[in-house]
Amino acid sequence: MGYDAQYATYQQIIEQALERAIPIQQADWPEQTMPKMLGDAMRYSLLAGGKRLRPVLLLAAYNLLHDDVTPALPFAMAVEMIHTYSLIHDDLPAMDDDDLRRGKPTSHKVYGEAMAILAGDALLNMAYETMAHSGHANALAALAQIAARAGGRGMIAGQTADIAMEGKPADEHMLRYIHQHKTADLIAAALLGGLALAGANHKQLALGEQYSLHLGLAFQIVDDLLDLEGEQQLLGKHTGQDAGHGKLTWPAVYGVQAARQDAARHIDTAVTAANGFGEQGQFLAQLALNSLKRVQ
């Protein structure tokens, strides 16, 4: 199966699973499940589309060692729930104050700030509930990989630094800290979560960590460039936001040309790590190469 067909297959499996994850509620205040208004807000953001990069990475990592990815689906869903909750909260007025995400009004514009916060909170908790109830023999190992990189020493640490550095002078150390934790850590959560679930050995986990770190850094550098040069219609969100908020970005610190070169260098390192998995790693290698050319 070629790269595009394999990615599309992963996406389809993920979309079907996410659609089933939060059933449409018929009653406003059902006894045994969540309130309808909460479920509607959760579904609105979770099913808004997107590349599904992180759950695809988790399934691809699991697929390196197992042919059937079905047992990994709860964890792929969980990673996307965590990613979605982070976007809902990131768009709030107290943070990035965005009103457009994936070409649609952001959650707080549709449901109000309070319900957006609650929808994000509920998605985060549902993610851990989904993993805990999977019944997989390696569930705890995978959950530990994901939790470590999604929390206060991972993605949230990066978000904290991103806010703290707004309007501050350029700082190369903090720039890498933000990119590594805000973006690369959740990519690593997906890759290493999938590998841990599959029963990977130490060498395979080390390759996965190397791959995800450099893919994540490159991915965020490209994001920074797209915010400067991308088309809003393709991106599905407003451009020029980073400069408007005084964000610490790679182009702002190093310049546009150097940012492109650094992204390519990180991708080269990611591809080398993917090749360490042999023929099975070709999907990951191609995914990394494609990330340099993305327009959204």
ZALOVO-399618 format. One record per residue: residue in three letters; z, y, x of N, C-alpha, C in turn. Coordinates in Angstrom, 3 decimals, padded with zeros to 6 digits. Example, Ala and Ser with C-alpha at 12.3 -4.5 7.8 and 13.67 -1.06 7.14 Angstrom:
REM residues 2
 residu      n_Z      n_Y      n_X     ca_Z     ca_Y     ca_X      c_Z      c_Y      c_X
    ALA  007.800 -005.690  013.190  007.800 -004.500  012.300  007.800 -003.300  013.200
    SER  007.080 -002.250  012.850  007.140 -001.060  013.670  007.870  000.030  012.900
***
This chain:
REM residues 296
 residu      n_Z      n_Y      n_X     ca_Z     ca_Y     ca_X      c_Z      c_Y      c_X
    MET  000.000 -001.197  000.852  000.000  000.000  000.000  000.000  001.245  000.887
    GLY -000.887  002.199  000.579 -000.949  003.431  001.348  000.236  004.340  001.089
    TYR  000.365  005.359  001.927  001.508  006.269  001.832  001.604  006.940  000.459
    ASP  000.510  007.541 -000.009  000.547  008.269 -001.284  000.916  007.357 -002.440
    ALA  000.365  006.156 -002.450  000.666  005.214 -003.528  002.123  004.767 -003.464
    GLN  002.631  004.561 -002.262  004.033  004.139 -002.126  004.979  005.249 -002.567
    TYR  004.675  006.487 -002.171  005.523  007.613 -002.594  005.505  007.737 -004.118
    ALA  004.320  007.639 -004.711  004.197  007.740 -006.166  004.964  006.622 -006.868
    THR  004.950  005.424 -006.285  005.692  004.306 -006.867  007.185  004.579 -006.845
    TYR  007.674  005.046 -005.701  009.094  005.406 -005.610  009.438  006.477 -006.652
    GLN  008.609  007.517 -006.729  008.853  008.603 -007.676  008.934  008.093 -009.110
    GLN  008.006  007.230 -009.475  007.981  006.708 -010.844  009.249  005.927 -011.162
    ILE  009.655  005.083 -010.236  010.886  004.301 -010.428  012.076  005.234 -010.608
    ILE  012.132  006.269 -009.786  013.253  007.215 -009.841  013.250  007.994 -011.145
    GLU  012.084  008.506 -011.552  012.004  009.287 -012.788  012.445  008.461 -013.990
    GLN  012.031  007.216 -014.039  012.409  006.340 -015.159  013.913  006.110 -015.175
    ALA  014.491  005.908 -014.001  015.937  005.675 -013.919  016.717  006.927 -014.302
    LEU  016.276  008.092 -013.851  016.970  009.334 -014.182  016.878  009.641 -015.670
    GLU  015.749  009.328 -016.272  015.580  009.550 -017.713  016.606  008.750 -018.504
    ARG  016.921  007.550 -018.036  017.889  006.690 -018.725  019.341  007.055 -018.408
    ALA  019.554  007.806 -017.342  020.910  008.042 -016.851  021.769  008.829 -017.828
    ILE  021.158  009.804 -018.503  021.907  010.649 -019.443  021.185  010.615 -020.777
    PRO  021.560  009.705 -021.658  020.885  009.615 -022.960  021.033  010.910 -023.754
    ILE  020.033  011.195 -024.576  020.114  012.362 -025.461  021.188  012.110 -026.508
    GLN  022.126  013.035 -026.614  023.226  012.884 -027.565  022.791  013.372 -028.947
    GLN  023.206  012.641 -029.975  022.871  013.020 -031.344  023.956  013.861 -031.997
    ALA  025.190  013.679 -031.555  026.317  014.409 -032.149  026.858  015.422 -031.141
    ASP  027.408  016.522 -031.663  027.936  017.557 -030.784  029.177  017.098 -030.025
    TRP  030.046  016.364 -030.709  031.304  015.963 -030.081  031.543  014.466 -030.287
    PRO  030.715  013.623 -029.626  030.884  012.174 -029.793  032.191  011.706 -029.174
    GLU  032.733  010.627 -029.720  034.033  010.140 -029.267  033.975  009.463 -027.901
    GLN  032.906  008.714 -027.641  032.895  007.834 -026.476  032.040  008.338 -025.307
    THR  031.411  009.488 -025.461  030.558  009.965 -024.362  030.669  011.485 -024.261
    MET  029.791  012.121 -023.510  029.934  013.547 -023.231  029.448  014.413 -024.388
    PRO  029.914  015.662 -024.479  029.425  016.578 -025.502  027.922  016.805 -025.366
    LYS  027.268  016.991 -026.486  025.810  017.163 -026.492  025.386  018.349 -025.638
    MET  026.097  019.470 -025.754  025.688  020.667 -025.001  025.766  020.430 -023.490
    LEU  026.722  019.631 -023.070  026.842  019.312 -021.653  025.717  018.378 -021.210
    GLY  025.478  017.340 -021.991  024.403  016.411 -021.670  023.050  017.093 -021.629
    ASP  022.816  018.013 -022.564  021.545  018.745 -022.586  021.369  019.577 -021.314
    ALA  022.443  020.244 -020.885  022.364  021.073 -019.673  022.153  020.209 -018.427
    MET  022.787  019.061 -018.387  022.608  018.154 -017.249  021.175  017.641 -017.189
    ARG  020.639  017.201 -018.333  019.276  016.682 -018.383  018.263  017.773 -018.026
    TYR  018.516  018.984 -018.458  017.574  020.079 -018.219  017.279  020.225 -016.724
    SER  018.319  020.201 -015.916  018.119  020.380 -014.478  017.744  019.081 -013.778
    LEU  018.341  017.976 -014.187  018.092  016.702 -013.516  016.654  016.234 -013.725
    LEU  016.085  016.526 -014.889  014.739  016.056 -015.220  013.681  017.141 -015.075
    ALA  013.987  018.162 -014.266  013.062  019.293 -014.106  011.925  019.009 -013.138
    GLY  011.866  017.801 -012.609  010.773  017.448 -011.710  011.134  017.676 -010.260
    GLY  010.135  017.980 -009.459  010.346  018.133 -008.029  009.832  016.920 -007.270
    LYS  009.924  016.981 -005.962  009.366  015.933 -005.107  010.220  014.675 -005.091
    ARG  011.503  014.799 -005.476  012.451  013.678 -005.415  012.548  013.140 -003.980
    LEU  012.496  014.040 -003.017  012.480  013.651 -001.612  013.670  012.786 -001.243
    ARG  014.859  013.193 -001.610  016.059  012.493 -001.157  016.182  011.095 -001.748
    PRO  015.992  010.913 -003.053  016.024  009.536 -003.554  014.875  008.680 -003.024
    VAL  013.714  009.294 -002.780  012.606  008.550 -002.163  013.020  008.066 -000.775
    LEU  013.661  008.937 -000.012  014.124  008.550  001.318  015.134  007.412  001.246
    LEU  016.022  007.460  000.270  017.003  006.388  000.153  016.330  005.049 -000.153
    LEU  015.394  005.054 -001.098  014.680  003.808 -001.416  013.854  003.326 -000.229
    ALA  013.215  004.254  000.482  012.402  003.875  001.639  013.274  003.276  002.746
    ALA  014.473  003.843  002.938  015.388  003.302  003.943  015.831  001.895  003.568
    TYR  016.157  001.694  002.315  016.550  000.361  001.846  015.386 -000.609  001.984
    ASN  014.188 -000.111  001.719  012.967 -000.914  001.769  012.613 -001.377  003.187
    LEU  013.183 -000.705  004.183  012.962 -001.137  005.566  013.475 -002.553  005.800
    LEU  014.505 -002.930  005.049  015.164 -004.221  005.266  015.083 -005.163  004.073
    HIS  014.687 -004.640  002.901  014.610 -005.470  001.696  013.360 -005.113  000.906
    ASP  012.688 -006.110  000.366  011.458 -005.865 -000.389  011.724 -005.247 -001.764
    ASP  012.787 -005.679 -002.433  013.103 -005.209 -003.784  014.083 -004.048 -003.703
    VAL  013.664 -002.865 -004.162  014.536 -001.686 -004.070  015.416 -001.501 -005.307
    THR  015.294 -002.377 -006.284  016.057 -002.216 -007.526  017.555 -002.057 -007.290
    PRO  018.163 -002.852 -006.394  019.612 -002.686 -006.180  020.005 -001.317 -005.623
    ALA  019.056 -000.605 -005.032  019.358  000.702 -004.444  019.210  001.848 -005.438
    LEU  018.679  001.574 -006.625  018.409  002.646 -007.586  019.638  003.475 -007.969
    PRO  020.802  002.863 -008.221  021.962  003.699 -008.555  022.285  004.726 -007.477
    PHE  022.046  004.373 -006.234  022.351  005.276 -005.125  021.278  006.345 -004.977
    ALA  020.029  005.981 -005.240  018.959  006.977 -005.254  019.205  007.997 -006.367
    MET  019.592  007.510 -007.533  019.919  008.409 -008.643  021.079  009.325 -008.266
    ALA  022.083  008.750 -007.632  023.276  009.519 -007.272  022.945  010.648 -006.304
    VAL  022.102  010.361 -005.314  021.721  011.394 -004.350  020.980  012.529 -005.049
    GLU  020.124  012.203 -006.016  019.417  013.254 -006.747  020.365  014.039 -007.651
    MET  021.357  013.378 -008.209  022.372  014.089 -009.001  023.137  015.077 -008.131
    ILE  023.506  014.656 -006.930  024.221  015.546 -006.011  023.329  016.721 -005.618
    HIS  022.075  016.434 -005.312  021.143  017.507 -004.962  020.971  018.487 -006.120
    THR  020.840  017.958 -007.333  020.638  018.819 -008.503  021.859  019.686 -008.770
    TYR  023.053  019.091 -008.661  024.254  019.906 -008.874  024.319  021.045 -007.861
    SER  023.921  020.759 -006.600  023.978  021.799 -005.572  022.996  022.928 -005.886
    LEU  021.838  022.592 -006.450  020.862  023.624 -006.816  021.363  024.478 -007.979
    ILE  021.966  023.824 -008.977  022.516  024.575 -010.122  023.523  025.608 -009.632
    HIS  024.434  025.163 -008.779  025.475  026.069 -008.286  024.889  027.112 -007.332
    ASP  023.922  026.717 -006.520  023.303  027.640 -005.564  022.594  028.785 -006.280
    ASP  022.065  028.528 -007.469  021.319  029.549 -008.216  022.217  030.536 -008.953
    LEU  023.509  030.262 -009.026  024.414  031.113 -009.801  024.501  032.531 -009.232
    PRO  024.801  033.513 -010.075  024.905  034.901 -009.603  025.884  035.085 -008.449
    ALA  026.948  034.294 -008.413  027.931  034.425 -007.344  027.411  033.924 -006.003
    MET  026.298  033.173 -006.040  025.725  032.650 -004.792  024.361  033.302 -004.546
    ASP  023.260  032.606 -004.812  021.946  033.191 -004.506  021.340  033.995 -005.647
    ASP  021.905  033.867 -006.838  021.485  034.667 -007.999  019.986  034.554 -008.255
    ASP  019.516  033.311 -008.408  018.105  033.056 -008.709  017.927  032.759 -010.194
    ASP  016.806  033.189 -010.757  016.551  032.930 -012.171  015.355  032.009 -012.393
    LEU  014.808  031.435 -011.297  013.663  030.545 -011.405  013.839  029.373 -010.444
    ARG  013.638  028.166 -010.955  013.754  026.955 -010.141  012.744  025.941 -010.664
    ARG  011.885  025.436 -009.791  010.858  024.461 -010.164  009.993  024.974 -011.327
    GLY  009.754  026.277 -011.299  008.892  026.891 -012.290  009.533  027.103 -013.646
    LYS  010.837  026.890 -013.764  011.540  027.047 -015.039  012.746  027.958 -014.844
    PRO  013.220  028.593 -015.905  014.444  029.385 -015.785  015.599  028.514 -015.287
    THR  016.414  029.070 -014.431  017.538  028.308 -013.883  018.570  027.998 -014.968
    SER  019.430  027.052 -014.660  020.377  026.534 -015.650  021.218  027.638 -016.285
    HIS  021.752  028.529 -015.471  022.640  029.554 -016.035  021.890  030.558 -016.891
    LYS  020.559  030.690 -016.694  019.772  031.573 -017.543  019.556  030.959 -018.923
    VAL  019.554  029.631 -018.982  019.319  028.940 -020.252  020.634  028.641 -020.971
    TYR  021.635  028.181 -020.224  022.877  027.684 -020.840  024.094  028.563 -020.588
    GLY  023.935  029.607 -019.775  025.066  030.452 -019.437  025.764  029.953 -018.182
    GLU  026.477  030.854 -017.533  027.093  030.526 -016.252  028.146  029.435 -016.382
    ALA  028.989  029.504 -017.394  030.060  028.522 -017.534  029.500  027.117 -017.711
    MET  028.490  026.960 -018.575  027.922  025.638 -018.815  027.150  025.147 -017.588
    ALA  026.541  026.058 -016.840  025.850  025.657 -015.609  026.844  025.097 -014.600
    ILE  027.984  025.755 -014.463  029.022  025.249 -013.552  029.479  023.865 -013.996
    LEU  029.716  023.705 -015.295  030.198  022.420 -015.811  029.135  021.330 -015.674
    ALA  027.869  021.685 -015.895  026.798  020.700 -015.734  026.711  020.224 -014.284
    GLY  026.852  021.155 -013.345  026.870  020.776 -011.934  028.055  019.888 -011.609
    ASP  029.231  020.267 -012.096  030.433  019.455 -011.869  030.252  018.046 -012.428
    ALA  029.688  017.958 -013.625  029.522  016.658 -014.273  028.516  015.790 -013.524
    LEU  027.442  016.392 -013.020  026.449  015.627 -012.250  027.055  015.090 -010.959
    LEU  027.868  015.896 -010.298  028.512  015.436 -009.065  029.410  014.232 -009.346
    ASN  030.209  014.329 -010.392  031.108  013.221 -010.730  030.341  011.996 -011.208
    MET  029.258  012.209 -011.961  028.449  011.084 -012.409  027.816  010.358 -011.229
    ALA  027.474  011.100 -010.182  026.890  010.481 -008.989  027.837  009.447 -008.402
    TYR  029.090  009.807 -008.229  030.050  008.870 -007.633  030.391  007.737 -008.588
    GLU  030.436  008.039 -009.874  030.665  006.995 -010.869  029.520  005.985 -010.848
    THR  028.292  006.472 -010.740  027.115  005.597 -010.721  027.146  004.667 -009.511
    MET  027.486  005.206 -008.346  027.566  004.376 -007.152  028.711  003.376 -007.231
    ALA  029.856  003.833 -007.713  031.037  002.969 -007.767  030.841  001.794 -008.715
    HIS  030.057  001.995 -009.767  029.850  000.942 -010.766  028.605  000.098 -010.482
    SER  027.988  000.285 -009.316  026.739 -000.431 -009.030  026.948 -001.930 -008.837
    GLY  028.116 -002.311 -008.362  028.386 -003.725 -008.111  027.766 -004.246 -006.827
    HIS  027.168 -003.382 -006.026  026.529 -003.824 -004.780  027.598 -004.160 -003.734
    ALA  027.365 -005.198 -002.951  028.344 -005.631 -001.941  028.596 -004.555 -000.891
    ASN  027.593 -003.724 -000.611  027.735 -002.676  000.411  027.919 -001.290 -000.208
    ALA  028.363 -001.247 -001.454  028.474  000.038 -002.152  029.408  001.005 -001.442
    LEU  030.558  000.510 -000.975  031.531  001.407 -000.353  030.986  002.004  000.939
    ALA  030.288  001.197  001.726  029.708  001.705  002.980  028.671  002.780  002.699
    ALA  027.833  002.571  001.697  026.813  003.560  001.343  027.449  004.818  000.764
    LEU  028.420  004.621 -000.116  029.102  005.760 -000.739  029.777  006.622  000.326
    ALA  030.376  005.967  001.338  031.048  006.715  002.406  030.052  007.564  003.195
    GLN  028.868  007.032  003.468  027.843  007.793  004.178  027.432  009.021  003.366
    ILE  027.233  008.827  002.080  026.774  009.917  001.217  027.865  010.967  001.040
    ALA  029.102  010.531  000.762  030.192  011.469  000.525  030.485  012.322  001.754
    ALA  030.436  011.713  002.936  030.753  012.445  004.157  029.784  013.590  004.403
    ARG  028.527  013.414  003.981  027.513  014.413  004.274  027.257  015.374  003.114
    ALA  027.854  015.105  001.975  027.671  015.989  000.821  028.838  016.950  000.633
    GLY  029.946  016.713  001.322  031.162  017.463  001.061  031.451  018.605  002.016
    GLY  032.736  018.862  002.203  033.191  020.032  002.941  032.924  020.010  004.424
    ARG  032.550  018.863  004.971  032.141  018.799  006.375  030.628  018.641  006.494
    GLY  029.940  018.654  005.361  028.498  018.443  005.335  027.780  019.568  004.624
    MET  027.094  019.217  003.506  026.272  020.189  002.798  027.068  021.421  002.370
    ILE  028.267  021.226  001.857  029.056  022.371  001.377  029.487  023.245  002.553
    ALA  029.725  022.634  003.719  030.018  023.432  004.917  028.832  024.335  005.243
    GLY  027.629  023.786  005.135  026.440  024.584  005.393  026.268  025.716  004.398
    GLN  026.539  025.414  003.123  026.453  026.462  002.092  027.472  027.563  002.358
    THR  028.663  027.158  002.802  029.714  028.133  003.105  029.286  029.063  004.232
    ALA  028.744  028.466  005.297  028.277  029.271  006.423  027.114  030.164  006.023
    ASP  026.235  029.665  005.170  025.093  030.440  004.703  025.555  031.718  004.009
    ILE  026.573  031.597  003.177  027.117  032.763  002.471  027.852  033.685  003.440
    ALA  028.649  033.085  004.320  029.462  033.881  005.246  028.609  034.705  006.200
    MET  027.414  034.213  006.522  026.568  034.893  007.512  025.583  035.876  006.891
    GLU  025.598  036.043  005.579  024.688  036.999  004.950  024.922  038.402  005.506
    GLY  023.831  039.029  005.959  023.920  040.389  006.457  024.524  040.521  007.845
    LYS  024.852  039.383  008.476  025.458  039.426  009.810  024.362  039.400  010.883
    PRO  024.707  039.805  012.118  023.716  039.765  013.204  023.244  038.339  013.475
    ALA  022.039  038.230  014.046  021.470  036.931  014.376  022.406  036.142  015.285
    ASP  022.575  034.872  014.982  023.477  034.005  015.737  022.829  032.622  015.798
    GLU  022.316  032.228  016.961  021.567  030.980  017.089  022.437  029.763  016.777
    HIS  023.681  029.792  017.216  024.573  028.656  016.958  024.808  028.481  015.461
    MET  025.084  029.581  014.761  025.345  029.491  013.330  024.085  029.143  012.552
    LEU  022.938  029.596  013.038  021.680  029.253  012.380  021.483  027.736  012.367
    ARG  021.669  027.087  013.521  021.518  025.634  013.575  022.590  024.952  012.725
    TYR  023.810  025.497  012.762  024.894  024.927  011.948  024.501  024.930  010.477
    ILE  023.976  026.060  010.002  023.585  026.173  008.593  022.480  025.186  008.259
    HIS  021.432  025.150  009.083  020.303  024.261  008.806  020.720  022.794  008.851
    GLN  021.545  022.460  009.832  021.959  021.066  009.958  022.790  020.623  008.766
    HIS  023.732  021.444  008.358  024.637  021.018  007.289  024.086  021.301  005.893
    LYS  023.526  022.475  005.692  023.045  022.825  004.356  021.898  021.920  003.901
    THR  021.021  021.550  004.831  019.815  020.800  004.460  019.779  019.397  005.062
    ALA  019.937  019.314  006.386  019.770  018.013  007.050  020.821  017.001  006.621
    ASP  022.026  017.457  006.305  023.086  016.498  005.973  022.794  015.718  004.697
    LEU  022.219  016.356  003.685  021.943  015.602  002.463  020.732  014.685  002.653
    ILE  019.813  015.072  003.517  018.727  014.164  003.883  019.295  012.968  004.628
    ALA  020.258  013.215  005.526  020.918  012.121  006.234  021.724  011.256  005.268
    ALA  022.330  011.873  004.271  023.077  011.098  003.272  022.164  010.079  002.601
    ALA  020.953  010.495  002.268  020.001  009.598  001.623  019.559  008.486  002.568
    LEU  019.140  008.866  003.774  018.640  007.876  004.735  019.721  006.885  005.126
    LEU  020.876  007.406  005.530  021.943  006.543  006.021  022.625  005.798  004.880
    GLY  022.647  006.409  003.696  023.164  005.686  002.539  022.305  004.476  002.223
    GLY  020.979  004.653  002.259  020.071  003.538  002.013  020.169  002.464  003.066
    LEU  020.289  002.870  004.323  020.413  001.894  005.405  021.737  001.135  005.323
    ALA  022.823  001.856  005.058  024.127  001.192  004.940  024.131  000.211  003.781
    LEU  023.511  000.602  002.693  023.434 -000.287  001.534  022.640 -001.539  001.874
    ALA  021.627 -001.391  002.705  020.775 -002.522  003.087  021.409 -003.412  004.147
    GLY  022.553 -002.975  004.702  023.213 -003.779  005.735  022.651 -003.544  007.122
    ALA  022.201 -002.332  007.415  021.612 -002.016  008.707  022.626 -002.158  009.835
    ASN  022.112 -002.455  011.030  022.987 -002.560  012.195  023.148 -001.187  012.857
    HIS  023.938 -001.134  013.930  024.244  000.148  014.576  022.993  000.826  015.126
    LYS  022.081  000.051  015.707  020.860  000.624  016.257  020.004  001.241  015.153
    GLN  019.895  000.543  014.031  019.096  001.059  012.916  019.731  002.311  012.321
    LEU  021.047  002.332  012.219  021.736  003.524  011.716  021.538  004.706  012.664
    ALA  021.549  004.445  013.971  021.341  005.515  014.950  019.934  006.085  014.832
    LEU  018.934  005.213  014.642  017.564  005.686  014.431  017.479  006.523  013.154
    GLY  018.148  006.062  012.093  018.156  006.797  010.834  018.801  008.159  010.970
    GLU  019.871  008.234  011.755  020.546  009.518  011.954  019.657  010.485  012.728
    GLN  018.986  009.978  013.760  018.075  010.807  014.546  016.918  011.307  013.674
    TYR  016.347  010.409  012.914  015.226  010.770  012.042  015.638  011.847  011.040
    SER  016.730  011.617  010.354  017.113  012.523  009.269  017.556  013.883  009.778
    LEU  018.217  013.930  010.943  018.607  015.221  011.507  017.373  016.077  011.779
    HIS  016.403  015.515  012.456  015.237  016.309  012.859  014.298  016.577  011.684
    LEU  014.178  015.632  010.762  013.419  015.919  009.550  014.082  017.045  008.774
    GLY  015.399  016.997  008.657  016.126  018.019  007.911  016.000  019.396  008.520
    LEU  016.107  019.479  009.852  015.960  020.777  010.513  014.546  021.328  010.296
    ALA  013.543  020.468  010.473  012.163  020.912  010.262  011.931  021.315  008.813
    PHE  012.495  020.551  007.889  012.307  020.826  006.466  012.832  022.213  006.117
    GLN  014.004  022.573  006.652  014.572  023.875  006.346  013.817  025.002  007.040
    ILE  013.313  024.759  008.244  012.493  025.774  008.914  011.237  026.053  008.091
    VAL  010.594  024.985  007.602  009.412  025.162  006.751  009.790  025.905  005.471
    ASP  010.958  025.591  004.898  011.438  026.327  003.729  011.557  027.821  004.032
    ASP  012.120  028.128  005.195  012.251  029.537  005.599  010.880  030.203  005.686
    LEU  009.913  029.485  006.246  008.557  030.031  006.365  007.904  030.215  005.002
    LEU  008.120  029.250  004.110  007.534  029.356  002.767  008.130  030.526  001.992
    ASP  009.394  030.833  002.234  010.005  031.976  001.564  009.341  033.279  002.019
    LEU  008.815  033.270  003.238  008.099  034.440  003.751  006.640  034.462  003.328
    GLU  005.989  033.283  003.378  004.541  033.227  003.281  004.013  032.413  002.100
    GLY  004.889  031.705  001.407  004.450  030.804  000.352  004.040  031.522 -000.923
    GLU  003.399  030.765 -001.824  002.978  031.287 -003.116  004.001  030.908 -004.175
    GLN  004.482  031.910 -004.886  005.530  031.684 -005.875  005.113  030.657 -006.920
    GLN  003.848  030.689 -007.325  003.377  029.777 -008.368  003.474  028.321 -007.908
    LEU  003.157  028.072 -006.641  003.241  026.718 -006.103  004.681  026.312 -005.848
    LEU  005.483  027.242 -005.357  006.872  026.939 -005.023  007.731  026.742 -006.264
    GLY  007.365  027.420 -007.349  008.168  027.329 -008.566  009.452  028.122 -008.495
    LYS  009.535  029.024 -007.521  010.709  029.898 -007.396  010.268  031.177 -006.709
    HIS  011.120  032.203 -006.788  010.779  033.491 -006.200  010.749  033.402 -004.681
    THR  009.825  034.143 -004.075  009.767  034.242 -002.622  010.428  035.553 -002.177
    GLY  010.660  035.654 -000.869  011.281  036.860 -000.330  012.762  036.968 -000.585
    GLN  013.365  035.882 -001.095  014.784  035.916 -001.428  015.667  035.972 -000.183
    ASP  015.271  035.264  000.871  016.107  035.206  002.075  016.317  036.593  002.671
    ALA  015.227  037.323  002.819  015.338  038.675  003.384  016.152  039.575  002.463
    GLY  015.949  039.414  001.160  016.674  040.233  000.198  018.174  040.031  000.247
    HIS  018.585  038.814  000.577  020.021  038.501  000.667  020.559  038.612  002.090
    GLY  019.695  038.980  003.030  020.142  039.078  004.415  020.501  037.734  005.018
    LYS  019.744  036.676  004.636  020.041  035.324  005.087  019.676  035.140  006.566
    LEU  020.414  034.244  007.199  020.122  033.861  008.572  019.069  032.760  008.527
    THR  017.832  033.076  008.946  016.730  032.111  008.878  016.081  031.947  010.246
    TRP  015.345  030.858  010.402  014.691  030.575  011.682  013.653  031.639  012.050
    PRO  012.760  032.039  011.120  011.798  033.085  011.474  012.469  034.418  011.809
    ALA  013.577  034.724  011.130  014.265  035.991  011.393  014.859  036.018  012.800
    VAL  015.290  034.868  013.286  015.928  034.798  014.606  014.906  034.615  015.716
    TYR  013.918  033.730  015.487  012.999  033.350  016.559  011.572  033.873  016.375
    GLY  011.246  034.341  015.187  009.884  034.762  014.900  009.094  033.648  014.230
    VAL  008.030  034.029  013.531  007.254  033.075  012.733  006.578  032.032  013.604
    GLN  005.935  032.442  014.692  005.206  031.491  015.529  006.147  030.487  016.172
    ALA  007.258  030.947  016.685  008.229  030.038  017.289  008.815  029.105  016.243
    ALA  008.997  029.594  015.030  009.522  028.740  013.959  008.555  027.594  013.676
    ARG  007.261  027.898  013.629  006.271  026.833  013.414  006.326  025.807  014.550
    GLN  006.439  026.278  015.759  006.483  025.377  016.906  007.748  024.525  016.896
    ASP  008.860  025.126  016.548  010.118  024.371  016.502  010.085  023.318  015.403
    ALA  009.507  023.657  014.254  009.390  022.673  013.175  008.552  021.486  013.630
    ALA  007.435  021.768  014.306  006.574  020.686  014.796  007.302  019.828  015.825
    ARG  008.096  020.452  016.675  008.851  019.708  017.689  009.872  018.778  017.041
    HIS  010.562  019.272  016.021  011.536  018.425  015.321  010.838  017.261  014.613
    ILE  009.669  017.520  014.061  008.926  016.445  013.396  008.494  015.391  014.400
    ASP  008.075  015.801  015.576  007.709  014.828  016.613  008.878  013.901  016.924
    THR  010.069  014.461  017.008  011.256  013.651  017.294  011.564  012.712  016.130
    ALA  011.397  013.219  014.897  011.622  012.374  013.718  010.637  011.214  013.683
    VAL  009.384  011.484  013.997  008.355  010.432  014.001  008.685  009.374  015.049
    THR  009.135  009.787  016.206  009.522  008.832  017.252  010.643  007.922  016.755
    ALA  011.614  008.500  016.070  012.699  007.691  015.517  012.178  006.719  014.461
    ALA  011.293  007.187  013.585  010.724  006.316  012.548  009.958  005.160  013.166
    ASN  009.258  005.436  014.247  008.495  004.386  014.919  009.395  003.312  015.518
    GLY  010.669  003.647  015.706  011.628  002.656  016.196  011.857  001.526  015.214
    PHE  011.474  001.713  013.967  011.592  000.655  012.953  010.352 -000.242  012.922
    GLY  009.404  000.026  013.805  008.187 -000.778  013.839  007.244 -000.422  012.702
    GLU  006.452 -001.378  012.286  005.465 -001.162  011.234  006.112 -000.674  009.943
    GLN  007.312 -001.150  009.658  008.018 -000.751  008.435  008.354  000.733  008.407
    GLY  008.407  001.352  009.579  008.776  002.759  009.638  007.631  003.725  009.441
    GLN  006.418  003.213  009.203  005.251  004.092  009.095  005.324  005.024  007.897
    PHE  005.921  004.569  006.817  006.062  005.456  005.654  006.923  006.662  006.020
    LEU  008.043  006.419  006.700  008.921  007.517  007.096  008.223  008.449  008.083
    ALA  007.446  007.874  008.987  006.716  008.701  009.955  005.715  009.611  009.237
    GLN  004.981  009.060  008.270  003.990  009.853  007.537  004.663  010.908  006.674
    LEU  005.805  010.567  006.091  006.542  011.546  005.284  006.935  012.740  006.142
    ALA  007.400  012.466  007.348  007.782  013.554  008.247  006.573  014.423  008.589
    LEU  005.460  013.811  008.931  004.254  014.572  009.273  003.780  015.422  008.093
    ASN  003.863  014.879  006.891  003.419  015.606  005.700  004.315  016.811  005.403
    SER  005.560  016.747  005.827  006.485  017.838  005.520  006.099  019.137  006.229
    LEU  005.350  019.018  007.326  004.873  020.219  008.022  003.787  020.937  007.231
    LYS  003.076  020.201  006.381  001.918  020.764  005.677  002.239  021.152  004.234
    ARG  003.484  020.971  003.840  003.788  021.181  002.426  003.694  022.669  002.054
    VAL  003.351  022.904  000.798  003.219  024.262  000.279  004.224  024.528 -000.834
    GLN  005.127  023.542 -001.066  006.142  023.734 -002.103  007.385  022.948 -001.767
***
